[in-house]
Amino acid sequence: MSACPRVSIGLPVYNGEDYLAQSLDALLGQTYEDLEVVISSNASTDGTDDICRRYAVRDERVRYERLPRNVGAAANHDVVLRRARGELFKWASADDLYAADLVEQCVRLLDQHPDAVLAHSWTAAVDEDGTVTQAHEYPLCTAARRAPERLRSMLFDGDDMPGAIRADDFYGVVRTDVLRQVPPHGSYYRADQVFVTDLALRGRFVQVPDWLYFRRHHADRLSNDDTTIREWCAGLDPRRAQGWRHPTARLVGELVWAYAAALRHAPLTPAERRECERHLVRWALSRARRRVTGRSIGVPAEEYDVAADRRDLARRVVVGQGVPG
């Protein structure tokens, strides 16, 4: 490993023993090798730390630490970003799988498009066994040159998408200096979407037109569709586990306030800021009229030809058997 790898992959994890080894195998098996994997275990109580220690011994690119207490998922994401040394950064989940050339293709796109701040690929959803259940072509206009158009697309074009899929750019490869200009990940519901929108206000996104990121859906994932607002926020910050009065009103208020703050701090011209504010007001009024829901528009895998070269996931995703104990 080079003294300062070009890409840092931050993997915050809490009790992720079920799928962690598979995710690490996929990340460490990337064709782009000038990278480090920074792991922060959030005071895990299962076998997560044993797995992390074994991988740290096995591969010098792994940097691992264990936090003395559970600080919540939001703060743990900030921990791995602070530890990152690369000029490019990617968050990774202990649940997900990654095609072997995901990082390489994203880095190539960023090199080809110096005005872009983030690169990612299309997303496919997989189940507990790694079987593709849904495949999504990227629907948003985040490659637009103008920030107001990127914001409009993120607010409205993705409004009927499942929240998890809509915010999958959160797991893209990002220019670290730009990422550190964005305020830390919040602990409110849908904070990841606001975070990604803040990035989009600072530069455009580019996409690999291929399914290279495989988001695993399982019963214990925080971002499941049946996760309540309270459970979601408590996972991001344990201090928010107490009951709320008028949670829906608070949700809308927090979202609108966070988006407004992003607009205030983004490097926009006065005309761009006014246009963005108009989009935000329209969106806030539309959200105030209905309860916040996520309705799946993904096409079932059996109805969507994920392509002849996708039928065998093992050819696209590095999935090992873990490190022997």
N, C-alpha and C positions, 0 to 999 in steps of 0.2 A: 504494500500500500504506500502511495506517495505521502510525503510529509503533510501535504494539504490537498486532500482529494477534491476533485472538481465538484462532485455531487455528494451531498449529505442526505441520507434518508433517515427521517426521524420516526421512530416507532414507539409511541406511548402505549402502555398496556396495563390492564388490570385484570387479573384472573383469566388469562387467555390461553391456558394450557391446551385446550382442545384443538386449536388450529394454528398456534404460534409456530410450531416447527415447520409446517407446510409453508406458511408465509415467509419465514426466514429462508427456507430453501429456494423459494422463488426469487427473493430479493438478492440473495448472494449468488444465485445462478444467472444473473443478468449478463448479457453479452457485453454491456458497458461495464468495465471493471474498475474504473477510477472513481470509486465511491466508498463511502463509509456508512454503516448502519448504526445509528445512535438510539439505544433502547433505554427507556425509563420505565421501570416497574413501579406502579403506583401503590406500593405497600401490598402487593398481591399476597393472597393467603392460600393459593393452590400451588401447583408445580411450576408456575411460570418462571420463578427465579432459577430453579434448577436447569430448566431448558436454556435460559439466557446465559447462564454461566458456562454451560457446555459449548454453546456456539461461540462465546467469546474466546474460549480456549482454542477452539477449532480454527477460527478465522480471525486474523488480526484486524480485519476491517470492522469488526463488531466492537463497539464501545458501549458498555452496559453499566447502569447504576440502579440502585433500589432506593426509592424514597422512604423515609422513616414513617410517614403517615400518608393516608389517602387524601390528596389535595384536590381530587376531582379531575375529570377528563380534560376540561378546558385548560386548567393550569398545567397539567402534565404535557399537553401539546406545546405550551410555551417553554417548558423545560427543555425538550429535545431541540427546539429551534435555537435556544440560547447556546446549546452545546455544539451546534453545527459549525463546521469549518469551511464548507464548500461554497463556491460562488453560486451554485444552484442547489435548491432544496426541494425535497418531496416528503410530505407526510405519508405514512403507510399505516394500515390497520393490521392488527394481529389476526384478523379473521379472513382477509382477502387473499386472492391469488393474482399473479402478475405474469403476463407473457414474458418470455426471456428477453425479447428485444424492446420492451416498453421504454425503459430509460434511454437506451441508445436512440430510438426514434424521436423521443421528446427532445433530447439534447440536440439532435441534428436540426430539428425544426427551429429551436431557439437560436441556433447559430445562423440559420438561413434567414431568420426574421428578427433582427436586432431590436425592432420596435415592439415586439411581443414580450409580455411579462410572464406568460404561463403557457405551457404546452401539455396536452393530455391526449388520450385516445377515447374512442367510443367505449361504452360500458356494456358488459353482459352480466346478468345476475346468475349466480349459481347457488345450489342448495348445499346442505350439510356434506354431501358426498362429492361436491365439485361438479355436478351435472348442470349444464346450462338450462335455465328455466325461462329467461327472457333475454332479448337482445335489443339494444336501443341505438339507433343512429342519433348523432348529436343534433339537437333541434334548435339551438340558440344562436343568435347573431353576435357572438362575442368576438368575432374576428373583424367586426366593423371598425372603420377608422375613427369614428366619432364616439366619444364617451356617452353622450345622451342616447344614441341608438343601442349601444351595448346595454345600458341600464334599462331602456324600454323593453328590450328582448328578455332580459333576466327577470324583470318584474311580471311581464304579461305572457310571453311565449311559454314560459315554464310554469305558469301559475296552476295548471291542472296536472302537472307531473307529480309523481311521488317525491316527497321531500328529499329522500336519500339520493335518488337519481339526479334530481335537479342540482344538487350541490356536489356532484362527484368531481367537479373541477378542483375542489378542495384537495384532492389527492393528485393533482397534476405536479409537474416539475416547474418550479417558480424561480425567478431570479431572487437570490437571497436578500440583496440590498433593497429591492422593492418590497419584499415580504415584511421586512423589519420596519418599514414605514407605516404599515397598517397597525392600528391598535390591537392589543392582545385579543385572542378568541374569547368571546363573551360566554356567560353561563345561562343565557336566556334561550328559550325555545327558538329553533331555526337560526341560531347564531352563526352556524357554518355558512348559511346562505348569505347573510349580511357580510361575513368576512370575505367570501368570494366576490361579492358585488363590489366591495371596497377595492379589491385588487383590479377588477374590471374597469373601475373609474380611473385607474392609473396607467392602463395600457391594455392592448387587445390580447386575446387568447388565440392560440392556433391548435388545431386538432389533427391527430393522426387518424385518417379515415379507415379505421380497422378496430376490431375488438381485441384490445390488449390488456384491459383491466377487467377483472372478474370480482364483482362485489358479492360476498357470501351472505346470504340471508339465513338466519337460524333463530331459534327461540330466544336466545339470551342476548341478541344484539340490541344495543341501546336504541338504534334508529328504526326499529320495527314499526310497522304501521299501527300496531295495537299498543304501542308504548304511550302512556298518558303524558300530558304536559308536565305534571309534577315529577314523574319518574325520569323523564328526559332531563329536566333541569337539575334534579338531585344527582344524576349521573355526571353532569358537567361540573357541579359544585355541591358537595354534600350538605353545605350550610343551607341549601334551598329545599331541603326535604320537608320542611314544615308546611302545613296547609296554607292556602291562599284564600283571600276573599276576592270574589269576582275574577277568577283566573283568566277567562277569555278576554275581558277588557284589559287586564294587565298584559296579556300576550300581545294584543294589537298595539298597545301603547309602547311596549318595549321595542317591538319591531320597527315601528314608525320612528321612534326616537333614535334607534341605532342607525337606520338608513339616513336620517337627517344629519346625524353626526358625521357619517361617511361623506356626505355631500359637502359639508362645511370644510372638511380637512383635505378633500381631494384637490389635485392640481388642475382646476378647471378655469376656463375663462368666465367672465361674468355672464355672457350669453349662454354658454354651456350649462352653467350652474342653474340659471333660470329655467332652461329647458328640462333639465333633470328634476328640478323641484316640481314642475308641472306633472311630469310622469309619476313622481312619488305621490303627489296629492291625489291624482286619479286612482292610483293603485290602493292607497290607504282608504279612500272612500269605498272602493269595491270590496275590500277586505272587511270593512266595518259592517257591511250588509250581510255577511254570511259567516258562519263559523269556519275557522281554519281547518281544512281537511286535506288529505292527500289521496287522490284517486288515480289508480294505476292506469297508464295508457300503454304499458309495455305489451308487446306482442308475444304470446306464448311461444316457446321454442319450437313446438311441433308445428306451428303455423308460419313460422318465420324461418326461411332457409338460412341458417347461420353460416352457410356456405360449406361446400364439400370439404374445404381444408380446415373446417372448424369442428367436424364431427368427433375428432379425437383430441380432446383437450390436452392430453399428455404431450402432444407435439408442440403446443403453444405455451404451456405453463410448466415451469419446473416444479414438480411436486416430489419431494423426497420422503423418506421414511423417518426422518428425524435422526438425531445423534444417539447412538447407543448409550445407555447409562453406565 
